[in-house]
Amino acid sequence: MLLDEAMNLSMKVSLLDRYDNHAPVGIKPNDLDYAVTLLRGF
């Protein structure tokens, strides 16, 4: 997503759903990771 065209600044959002089918009993097998990254071109 372009935030500022003059500064060539953009933002990237990513989600990763991880599933472990060998997770021990009592532990959720799903885990959600997320990241927000600011990018500046030059």
mmCIF entry with sequence, helices, sheets and N, C-alpha, C, O atoms, coordinates in Angstrom:
data_MODEL
# 
_entry.id   MODEL 
# 
_entity.id                         1 
_entity.type                       polymer 
_entity.pdbx_number_of_molecules   1 
# 
_entity_poly.entity_id                      1 
_entity_poly.type                           'polypeptide(L)' 
_entity_poly.nstd_linkage                   no 
_entity_poly.nstd_monomer                   no 
_entity_poly.pdbx_seq_one_letter_code       MLLDEAMNLSMKVSLLDRYDNHAPVGIKPNDLDYAVTLLRGF 
_entity_poly.pdbx_seq_one_letter_code_can   MLLDEAMNLSMKVSLLDRYDNHAPVGIKPNDLDYAVTLLRGF 
_entity_poly.pdbx_strand_id                 A 
# 
loop_
_entity_poly_seq.entity_id 
_entity_poly_seq.num 
_entity_poly_seq.mon_id 
_entity_poly_seq.hetero 
1 1  MET n 
1 2  LEU n 
1 3  LEU n 
1 4  ASP n 
1 5  GLU n 
1 6  ALA n 
1 7  MET n 
1 8  ASN n 
1 9  LEU n 
1 10 SER n 
1 11 MET n 
1 12 LYS n 
1 13 VAL n 
1 14 SER n 
1 15 LEU n 
1 16 LEU n 
1 17 ASP n 
1 18 ARG n 
1 19 TYR n 
1 20 ASP n 
1 21 ASN n 
1 22 HIS n 
1 23 ALA n 
1 24 PRO n 
1 25 VAL n 
1 26 GLY n 
1 27 ILE n 
1 28 LYS n 
1 29 PRO n 
1 30 ASN n 
1 31 ASP n 
1 32 LEU n 
1 33 ASP n 
1 34 TYR n 
1 35 ALA n 
1 36 VAL n 
1 37 THR n 
1 38 LEU n 
1 39 LEU n 
1 40 ARG n 
1 41 GLY n 
1 42 PHE n 
# 
_struct_asym.id          A 
_struct_asym.entity_id   1 
# 
_struct_sheet.id               AA1 
_struct_sheet.type             ? 
_struct_sheet.number_strands   3 
_struct_sheet.details          ? 
# 
loop_
_struct_sheet_order.sheet_id 
_struct_sheet_order.range_id_1 
_struct_sheet_order.range_id_2 
_struct_sheet_order.offset 
_struct_sheet_order.sense 
AA1 1 2 ? anti-parallel 
AA1 2 3 ? anti-parallel 
# 
loop_
_struct_sheet_range.sheet_id 
_struct_sheet_range.id 
_struct_sheet_range.beg_label_comp_id 
_struct_sheet_range.beg_label_asym_id 
_struct_sheet_range.beg_label_seq_id 
_struct_sheet_range.pdbx_beg_PDB_ins_code 
_struct_sheet_range.end_label_comp_id 
_struct_sheet_range.end_label_asym_id 
_struct_sheet_range.end_label_seq_id 
_struct_sheet_range.pdbx_end_PDB_ins_code 
_struct_sheet_range.beg_auth_comp_id 
_struct_sheet_range.beg_auth_asym_id 
_struct_sheet_range.beg_auth_seq_id 
_struct_sheet_range.end_auth_comp_id 
_struct_sheet_range.end_auth_asym_id 
_struct_sheet_range.end_auth_seq_id 
AA1 1 LEU A 2  ? ASP A 4  ? LEU A 2  ASP A 4  
AA1 2 LEU A 9  ? TYR A 19 ? LEU A 9  TYR A 19 
AA1 3 ASN A 30 ? ARG A 40 ? ASN A 30 ARG A 40 
# 
loop_
_atom_site.group_PDB 
_atom_site.id 
_atom_site.type_symbol 
_atom_site.label_atom_id 
_atom_site.label_alt_id 
_atom_site.label_comp_id 
_atom_site.label_asym_id 
_atom_site.label_entity_id 
_atom_site.label_seq_id 
_atom_site.pdbx_PDB_ins_code 
_atom_site.Cartn_x 
_atom_site.Cartn_y 
_atom_site.Cartn_z 
_atom_site.occupancy 
_atom_site.B_iso_or_equiv 
_atom_site.pdbx_formal_charge 
_atom_site.auth_seq_id 
_atom_site.auth_comp_id 
_atom_site.auth_asym_id 
_atom_site.auth_atom_id 
_atom_site.pdbx_PDB_model_num 
ATOM 1   N N  . MET A 1 1  ? 0.861  -1.159  0.000  1.00 0.00 ? 1  MET A N  1 
ATOM 2   C CA . MET A 1 1  ? 0.000  0.000   0.000  1.00 0.00 ? 1  MET A CA 1 
ATOM 3   C C  . MET A 1 1  ? 0.912  1.228   0.000  1.00 0.00 ? 1  MET A C  1 
ATOM 4   O O  . MET A 1 1  ? 1.765  1.374   0.875  1.00 0.00 ? 1  MET A O  1 
ATOM 5   N N  . LEU A 1 2  ? 0.730  2.091   -0.969 1.00 0.00 ? 2  LEU A N  1 
ATOM 6   C CA . LEU A 1 2  ? 1.514  3.317   -1.076 1.00 0.00 ? 2  LEU A CA 1 
ATOM 7   C C  . LEU A 1 2  ? 0.983  4.352   -0.082 1.00 0.00 ? 2  LEU A C  1 
ATOM 8   O O  . LEU A 1 2  ? -0.199 4.694   -0.097 1.00 0.00 ? 2  LEU A O  1 
ATOM 9   N N  . LEU A 1 3  ? 1.875  4.845   0.780  1.00 0.00 ? 3  LEU A N  1 
ATOM 10  C CA . LEU A 1 3  ? 1.489  5.830   1.788  1.00 0.00 ? 3  LEU A CA 1 
ATOM 11  C C  . LEU A 1 3  ? 1.803  7.255   1.346  1.00 0.00 ? 3  LEU A C  1 
ATOM 12  O O  . LEU A 1 3  ? 0.994  8.162   1.541  1.00 0.00 ? 3  LEU A O  1 
ATOM 13  N N  . ASP A 1 4  ? 2.977  7.450   0.753  1.00 0.00 ? 4  ASP A N  1 
ATOM 14  C CA . ASP A 1 4  ? 3.392  8.788   0.333  1.00 0.00 ? 4  ASP A CA 1 
ATOM 15  C C  . ASP A 1 4  ? 4.210  8.658   -0.950 1.00 0.00 ? 4  ASP A C  1 
ATOM 16  O O  . ASP A 1 4  ? 5.335  8.160   -0.930 1.00 0.00 ? 4  ASP A O  1 
ATOM 17  N N  . GLU A 1 5  ? 3.640  9.108   -2.061 1.00 0.00 ? 5  GLU A N  1 
ATOM 18  C CA . GLU A 1 5  ? 4.304  8.969   -3.362 1.00 0.00 ? 5  GLU A CA 1 
ATOM 19  C C  . GLU A 1 5  ? 5.551  9.837   -3.449 1.00 0.00 ? 5  GLU A C  1 
ATOM 20  O O  . GLU A 1 5  ? 6.543  9.413   -4.042 1.00 0.00 ? 5  GLU A O  1 
ATOM 21  N N  . ALA A 1 6  ? 5.534  11.036  -2.877 1.00 0.00 ? 6  ALA A N  1 
ATOM 22  C CA . ALA A 1 6  ? 6.682  11.937  -2.943 1.00 0.00 ? 6  ALA A CA 1 
ATOM 23  C C  . ALA A 1 6  ? 7.906  11.349  -2.230 1.00 0.00 ? 6  ALA A C  1 
ATOM 24  O O  . ALA A 1 6  ? 9.029  11.508  -2.706 1.00 0.00 ? 6  ALA A O  1 
ATOM 25  N N  . MET A 1 7  ? 7.703  10.680  -1.107 1.00 0.00 ? 7  MET A N  1 
ATOM 26  C CA . MET A 1 7  ? 8.805  10.073  -0.355 1.00 0.00 ? 7  MET A CA 1 
ATOM 27  C C  . MET A 1 7  ? 9.028  8.608   -0.741 1.00 0.00 ? 7  MET A C  1 
ATOM 28  O O  . MET A 1 7  ? 9.948  7.963   -0.237 1.00 0.00 ? 7  MET A O  1 
ATOM 29  N N  . ASN A 1 8  ? 8.186  8.086   -1.633 1.00 0.00 ? 8  ASN A N  1 
ATOM 30  C CA . ASN A 1 8  ? 8.229  6.681   -2.054 1.00 0.00 ? 8  ASN A CA 1 
ATOM 31  C C  . ASN A 1 8  ? 8.148  5.768   -0.824 1.00 0.00 ? 8  ASN A C  1 
ATOM 32  O O  . ASN A 1 8  ? 8.945  4.842   -0.667 1.00 0.00 ? 8  ASN A O  1 
ATOM 33  N N  . LEU A 1 9  ? 7.175  6.046   0.036  1.00 0.00 ? 9  LEU A N  1 
ATOM 34  C CA . LEU A 1 9  ? 6.976  5.321   1.283  1.00 0.00 ? 9  LEU A CA 1 
ATOM 35  C C  . LEU A 1 9  ? 5.750  4.425   1.155  1.00 0.00 ? 9  LEU A C  1 
ATOM 36  O O  . LEU A 1 9  ? 4.671  4.873   0.767  1.00 0.00 ? 9  LEU A O  1 
ATOM 37  N N  . SER A 1 10 ? 5.936  3.166   1.485  1.00 0.00 ? 10 SER A N  1 
ATOM 38  C CA . SER A 1 10 ? 4.815  2.232   1.407  1.00 0.00 ? 10 SER A CA 1 
ATOM 39  C C  . SER A 1 10 ? 4.797  1.337   2.642  1.00 0.00 ? 10 SER A C  1 
ATOM 40  O O  . SER A 1 10 ? 5.755  1.294   3.414  1.00 0.00 ? 10 SER A O  1 
ATOM 41  N N  . MET A 1 11 ? 3.688  0.625   2.807  1.00 0.00 ? 11 MET A N  1 
ATOM 42  C CA . MET A 1 11 ? 3.504  -0.254  3.953  1.00 0.00 ? 11 MET A CA 1 
ATOM 43  C C  . MET A 1 11 ? 3.111  -1.632  3.452  1.00 0.00 ? 11 MET A C  1 
ATOM 44  O O  . MET A 1 11 ? 2.329  -1.771  2.511  1.00 0.00 ? 11 MET A O  1 
ATOM 45  N N  . LYS A 1 12 ? 3.667  -2.644  4.096  1.00 0.00 ? 12 LYS A N  1 
ATOM 46  C CA . LYS A 1 12 ? 3.359  -4.032  3.754  1.00 0.00 ? 12 LYS A CA 1 
ATOM 47  C C  . LYS A 1 12 ? 2.865  -4.733  5.018  1.00 0.00 ? 12 LYS A C  1 
ATOM 48  O O  . LYS A 1 12 ? 3.506  -4.654  6.065  1.00 0.00 ? 12 LYS A O  1 
ATOM 49  N N  . VAL A 1 13 ? 1.726  -5.419  4.919  1.00 0.00 ? 13 VAL A N  1 
ATOM 50  C CA . VAL A 1 13 ? 1.159  -6.179  6.033  1.00 0.00 ? 13 VAL A CA 1 
ATOM 51  C C  . VAL A 1 13 ? 1.121  -7.638  5.608  1.00 0.00 ? 13 VAL A C  1 
ATOM 52  O O  . VAL A 1 13 ? 0.646  -7.961  4.518  1.00 0.00 ? 13 VAL A O  1 
ATOM 53  N N  . SER A 1 14 ? 1.619  -8.518  6.465  1.00 0.00 ? 14 SER A N  1 
ATOM 54  C CA . SER A 1 14 ? 1.595  -9.939  6.133  1.00 0.00 ? 14 SER A CA 1 
ATOM 55  C C  . SER A 1 14 ? 1.084  -10.754 7.316  1.00 0.00 ? 14 SER A C  1 
ATOM 56  O O  . SER A 1 14 ? 1.343  -10.429 8.475  1.00 0.00 ? 14 SER A O  1 
ATOM 57  N N  . LEU A 1 15 ? 0.361  -11.807 7.003  1.00 0.00 ? 15 LEU A N  1 
ATOM 58  C CA . LEU A 1 15 ? -0.175 -12.748 7.993  1.00 0.00 ? 15 LEU A CA 1 
ATOM 59  C C  . LEU A 1 15 ? 0.251  -14.153 7.601  1.00 0.00 ? 15 LEU A C  1 
ATOM 60  O O  . LEU A 1 15 ? 0.244  -14.505 6.421  1.00 0.00 ? 15 LEU A O  1 
ATOM 61  N N  . LEU A 1 16 ? 0.619  -14.948 8.583  1.00 0.00 ? 16 LEU A N  1 
ATOM 62  C CA . LEU A 1 16 ? 1.010  -16.325 8.336  1.00 0.00 ? 16 LEU A CA 1 
ATOM 63  C C  . LEU A 1 16 ? 0.307  -17.206 9.358  1.00 0.00 ? 16 LEU A C  1 
ATOM 64  O O  . LEU A 1 16 ? 0.521  -17.069 10.563 1.00 0.00 ? 16 LEU A O  1 
ATOM 65  N N  . ASP A 1 17 ? -0.534 -18.113 8.868  1.00 0.00 ? 17 ASP A N  1 
ATOM 66  C CA . ASP A 1 17 ? -1.231 -19.064 9.728  1.00 0.00 ? 17 ASP A CA 1 
ATOM 67  C C  . ASP A 1 17 ? -0.444 -20.367 9.720  1.00 0.00 ? 17 ASP A C  1 
ATOM 68  O O  . ASP A 1 17 ? -0.339 -21.032 8.689  1.00 0.00 ? 17 ASP A O  1 
ATOM 69  N N  . ARG A 1 18 ? 0.110  -20.730 10.879 1.00 0.00 ? 18 ARG A N  1 
ATOM 70  C CA . ARG A 1 18 ? 0.887  -21.966 10.982 1.00 0.00 ? 18 ARG A CA 1 
ATOM 71  C C  . ARG A 1 18 ? 0.060  -23.006 11.728 1.00 0.00 ? 18 ARG A C  1 
ATOM 72  O O  . ARG A 1 18 ? -0.613 -22.698 12.712 1.00 0.00 ? 18 ARG A O  1 
ATOM 73  N N  . TYR A 1 19 ? 0.124  -24.233 11.244 1.00 0.00 ? 19 TYR A N  1 
ATOM 74  C CA . TYR A 1 19 ? -0.613 -25.339 11.861 1.00 0.00 ? 19 TYR A CA 1 
ATOM 75  C C  . TYR A 1 19 ? 0.359  -26.477 12.135 1.00 0.00 ? 19 TYR A C  1 
ATOM 76  O O  . TYR A 1 19 ? 1.118  -26.878 11.253 1.00 0.00 ? 19 TYR A O  1 
ATOM 77  N N  . ASP A 1 20 ? 0.335  -26.996 13.357 1.00 0.00 ? 20 ASP A N  1 
ATOM 78  C CA . ASP A 1 20 ? 1.192  -28.107 13.751 1.00 0.00 ? 20 ASP A CA 1 
ATOM 79  C C  . ASP A 1 20 ? 0.298  -29.288 14.098 1.00 0.00 ? 20 ASP A C  1 
ATOM 80  O O  . ASP A 1 20 ? -0.342 -29.298 15.149 1.00 0.00 ? 20 ASP A O  1 
ATOM 81  N N  . ASN A 1 21 ? 0.253  -30.284 13.218 1.00 0.00 ? 21 ASN A N  1 
ATOM 82  C CA . ASN A 1 21 ? -0.623 -31.425 13.478 1.00 0.00 ? 21 ASN A CA 1 
ATOM 83  C C  . ASN A 1 21 ? -0.012 -32.396 14.487 1.00 0.00 ? 21 ASN A C  1 
ATOM 84  O O  . ASN A 1 21 ? -0.642 -33.399 14.825 1.00 0.00 ? 21 ASN A O  1 
ATOM 85  N N  . HIS A 1 22 ? 1.200  -32.122 14.975 1.00 0.00 ? 22 HIS A N  1 
ATOM 86  C CA . HIS A 1 22 ? 1.837  -32.962 15.999 1.00 0.00 ? 22 HIS A CA 1 
ATOM 87  C C  . HIS A 1 22 ? 1.922  -32.235 17.338 1.00 0.00 ? 22 HIS A C  1 
ATOM 88  O O  . HIS A 1 22 ? 2.736  -32.595 18.188 1.00 0.00 ? 22 HIS A O  1 
ATOM 89  N N  . ALA A 1 23 ? 1.094  -31.223 17.531 1.00 0.00 ? 23 ALA A N  1 
ATOM 90  C CA . ALA A 1 23 ? 1.102  -30.452 18.783 1.00 0.00 ? 23 ALA A CA 1 
ATOM 91  C C  . ALA A 1 23 ? 0.662  -31.335 19.946 1.00 0.00 ? 23 ALA A C  1 
ATOM 92  O O  . ALA A 1 23 ? -0.259 -32.139 19.804 1.00 0.00 ? 23 ALA A O  1 
ATOM 93  N N  . PRO A 1 24 ? 1.314  -31.187 21.091 1.00 0.00 ? 24 PRO A N  1 
ATOM 94  C CA . PRO A 1 24 ? 0.924  -31.969 22.272 1.00 0.00 ? 24 PRO A CA 1 
ATOM 95  C C  . PRO A 1 24 ? -0.507 -31.642 22.715 1.00 0.00 ? 24 PRO A C  1 
ATOM 96  O O  . PRO A 1 24 ? -1.040 -30.579 22.398 1.00 0.00 ? 24 PRO A O  1 
ATOM 97  N N  . VAL A 1 25 ? -1.100 -32.553 23.435 1.00 0.00 ? 25 VAL A N  1 
ATOM 98  C CA . VAL A 1 25 ? -2.464 -32.375 23.940 1.00 0.00 ? 25 VAL A CA 1 
ATOM 99  C C  . VAL A 1 25 ? -2.489 -31.163 24.869 1.00 0.00 ? 25 VAL A C  1 
ATOM 100 O O  . VAL A 1 25 ? -1.610 -30.999 25.714 1.00 0.00 ? 25 VAL A O  1 
ATOM 101 N N  . GLY A 1 26 ? -3.495 -30.328 24.705 1.00 0.00 ? 26 GLY A N  1 
ATOM 102 C CA . GLY A 1 26 ? -3.645 -29.142 25.544 1.00 0.00 ? 26 GLY A CA 1 
ATOM 103 C C  . GLY A 1 26 ? -3.027 -27.883 24.941 1.00 0.00 ? 26 GLY A C  1 
ATOM 104 O O  . GLY A 1 26 ? -3.201 -26.790 25.480 1.00 0.00 ? 26 GLY A O  1 
ATOM 105 N N  . ILE A 1 27 ? -2.313 -28.025 23.837 1.00 0.00 ? 27 ILE A N  1 
ATOM 106 C CA . ILE A 1 27 ? -1.716 -26.867 23.167 1.00 0.00 ? 27 ILE A CA 1 
ATOM 107 C C  . ILE A 1 27 ? -2.423 -26.668 21.839 1.00 0.00 ? 27 ILE A C  1 
ATOM 108 O O  . ILE A 1 27 ? -2.627 -27.624 21.090 1.00 0.00 ? 27 ILE A O  1 
ATOM 109 N N  . LYS A 1 28 ? -2.798 -25.431 21.546 1.00 0.00 ? 28 LYS A N  1 
ATOM 110 C CA . LYS A 1 28 ? -3.489 -25.136 20.289 1.00 0.00 ? 28 LYS A CA 1 
ATOM 111 C C  . LYS A 1 28 ? -2.571 -25.423 19.100 1.00 0.00 ? 28 LYS A C  1 
ATOM 112 O O  . LYS A 1 28 ? -1.411 -25.011 19.101 1.00 0.00 ? 28 LYS A O  1 
ATOM 113 N N  . PRO A 1 29 ? -3.079 -26.124 18.091 1.00 0.00 ? 29 PRO A N  1 
ATOM 114 C CA . PRO A 1 29 ? -2.234 -26.446 16.941 1.00 0.00 ? 29 PRO A CA 1 
ATOM 115 C C  . PRO A 1 29 ? -2.047 -25.270 15.973 1.00 0.00 ? 29 PRO A C  1 
ATOM 116 O O  . PRO A 1 29 ? -1.144 -25.300 15.137 1.00 0.00 ? 29 PRO A O  1 
ATOM 117 N N  . ASN A 1 30 ? -2.892 -24.239 16.079 1.00 0.00 ? 30 ASN A N  1 
ATOM 118 C CA . ASN A 1 30 ? -2.783 -23.088 15.181 1.00 0.00 ? 30 ASN A CA 1 
ATOM 119 C C  . ASN A 1 30 ? -2.031 -21.954 15.855 1.00 0.00 ? 30 ASN A C  1 
ATOM 120 O O  . ASN A 1 30 ? -2.150 -21.739 17.061 1.00 0.00 ? 30 ASN A O  1 
ATOM 121 N N  . ASP A 1 31 ? -1.257 -21.234 15.061 1.00 0.00 ? 31 ASP A N  1 
ATOM 122 C CA . ASP A 1 31 ? -0.560 -20.050 15.535 1.00 0.00 ? 31 ASP A CA 1 
ATOM 123 C C  . ASP A 1 31 ? -0.598 -19.020 14.412 1.00 0.00 ? 31 ASP A C  1 
ATOM 124 O O  . ASP A 1 31 ? -0.340 -19.356 13.257 1.00 0.00 ? 31 ASP A O  1 
ATOM 125 N N  . LEU A 1 32 ? -0.909 -17.798 14.731 1.00 0.00 ? 32 LEU A N  1 
ATOM 126 C CA . LEU A 1 32 ? -1.006 -16.733 13.738 1.00 0.00 ? 32 LEU A CA 1 
ATOM 127 C C  . LEU A 1 32 ? 0.124  -15.741 13.974 1.00 0.00 ? 32 LEU A C  1 
ATOM 128 O O  . LEU A 1 32 ? 0.231  -15.149 15.049 1.00 0.00 ? 32 LEU A O  1 
ATOM 129 N N  . ASP A 1 33 ? 0.965  -15.565 12.961 1.00 0.00 ? 33 ASP A N  1 
ATOM 130 C CA . ASP A 1 33 ? 2.048  -14.586 13.007 1.00 0.00 ? 33 ASP A CA 1 
ATOM 131 C C  . ASP A 1 33 ? 1.666  -13.434 12.105 1.00 0.00 ? 33 ASP A C  1 
ATOM 132 O O  . ASP A 1 33 ? 1.046  -13.638 11.061 1.00 0.00 ? 33 ASP A O  1 
ATOM 133 N N  . TYR A 1 34 ? 2.031  -12.223 12.498 1.00 0.00 ? 34 TYR A N  1 
ATOM 134 C CA . TYR A 1 34 ? 1.745  -11.055 11.669 1.00 0.00 ? 34 TYR A CA 1 
ATOM 135 C C  . TYR A 1 34 ? 2.920  -10.094 11.717 1.00 0.00 ? 34 TYR A C  1 
ATOM 136 O O  . TYR A 1 34 ? 3.698  -10.080 12.671 1.00 0.00 ? 34 TYR A O  1 
ATOM 137 N N  . ALA A 1 35 ? 3.031  -9.286  10.660 1.00 0.00 ? 35 ALA A N  1 
ATOM 138 C CA . ALA A 1 35 ? 4.103  -8.292  10.585 1.00 0.00 ? 35 ALA A CA 1 
ATOM 139 C C  . ALA A 1 35 ? 3.602  -7.086  9.810  1.00 0.00 ? 35 ALA A C  1 
ATOM 140 O O  . ALA A 1 35 ? 2.828  -7.218  8.862  1.00 0.00 ? 35 ALA A O  1 
ATOM 141 N N  . VAL A 1 36 ? 4.053  -5.908  10.225 1.00 0.00 ? 36 VAL A N  1 
ATOM 142 C CA . VAL A 1 36 ? 3.790  -4.670  9.507  1.00 0.00 ? 36 VAL A CA 1 
ATOM 143 C C  . VAL A 1 36 ? 5.163  -4.068  9.205  1.00 0.00 ? 36 VAL A C  1 
ATOM 144 O O  . VAL A 1 36 ? 5.974  -3.873  10.110 1.00 0.00 ? 36 VAL A O  1 
ATOM 145 N N  . THR A 1 37 ? 5.415  -3.777  7.933  1.00 0.00 ? 37 THR A N  1 
ATOM 146 C CA . THR A 1 37 ? 6.714  -3.287  7.496  1.00 0.00 ? 37 THR A CA 1 
ATOM 147 C C  . THR A 1 37 ? 6.546  -1.986  6.742  1.00 0.00 ? 37 THR A C  1 
ATOM 148 O O  . THR A 1 37 ? 5.684  -1.876  5.870  1.00 0.00 ? 37 THR A O  1 
ATOM 149 N N  . LEU A 1 38 ? 7.362  -0.999  7.070  1.00 0.00 ? 38 LEU A N  1 
ATOM 150 C CA . LEU A 1 38 ? 7.408  0.257   6.314  1.00 0.00 ? 38 LEU A CA 1 
ATOM 151 C C  . LEU A 1 38 ? 8.590  0.178   5.353  1.00 0.00 ? 38 LEU A C  1 
ATOM 152 O O  . LEU A 1 38 ? 9.697  -0.189  5.747  1.00 0.00 ? 38 LEU A O  1 
ATOM 153 N N  . LEU A 1 39 ? 8.346  0.523   4.093  1.00 0.00 ? 39 LEU A N  1 
ATOM 154 C CA . LEU A 1 39 ? 9.368  0.457   3.063  1.00 0.00 ? 39 LEU A CA 1 
ATOM 155 C C  . LEU A 1 39 ? 9.586  1.846   2.458  1.00 0.00 ? 39 LEU A C  1 
ATOM 156 O O  . LEU A 1 39 ? 8.635  2.580   2.190  1.00 0.00 ? 39 LEU A O  1 
ATOM 157 N N  . ARG A 1 40 ? 10.848 2.183   2.252  1.00 0.00 ? 40 ARG A N  1 
ATOM 158 C CA . ARG A 1 40 ? 11.160 3.457   1.607  1.00 0.00 ? 40 ARG A CA 1 
ATOM 159 C C  . ARG A 1 40 ? 12.144 3.198   0.476  1.00 0.00 ? 40 ARG A C  1 
ATOM 160 O O  . ARG A 1 40 ? 13.257 2.722   0.698  1.00 0.00 ? 40 ARG A O  1 
ATOM 161 N N  . GLY A 1 41 ? 11.718 3.514   -0.724 1.00 0.00 ? 41 GLY A N  1 
ATOM 162 C CA . GLY A 1 41 ? 12.576 3.344   -1.893 1.00 0.00 ? 41 GLY A CA 1 
ATOM 163 C C  . GLY A 1 41 ? 13.547 4.513   -2.021 1.00 0.00 ? 41 GLY A C  1 
ATOM 164 O O  . GLY A 1 41 ? 13.314 5.599   -1.491 1.00 0.00 ? 41 GLY A O  1 
ATOM 165 N N  . PHE A 1 42 ? 14.630 4.265   -2.731 1.00 0.00 ? 42 PHE A N  1 
ATOM 166 C CA . PHE A 1 42 ? 15.604 5.342   -2.956 1.00 0.00 ? 42 PHE A CA 1 
ATOM 167 C C  . PHE A 1 42 ? 16.136 5.269   -4.357 1.00 0.00 ? 42 PHE A C  1 
ATOM 168 O O  . PHE A 1 42 ? 16.969 6.088   -4.745 1.00 0.00 ? 42 PHE A O  1 
# 
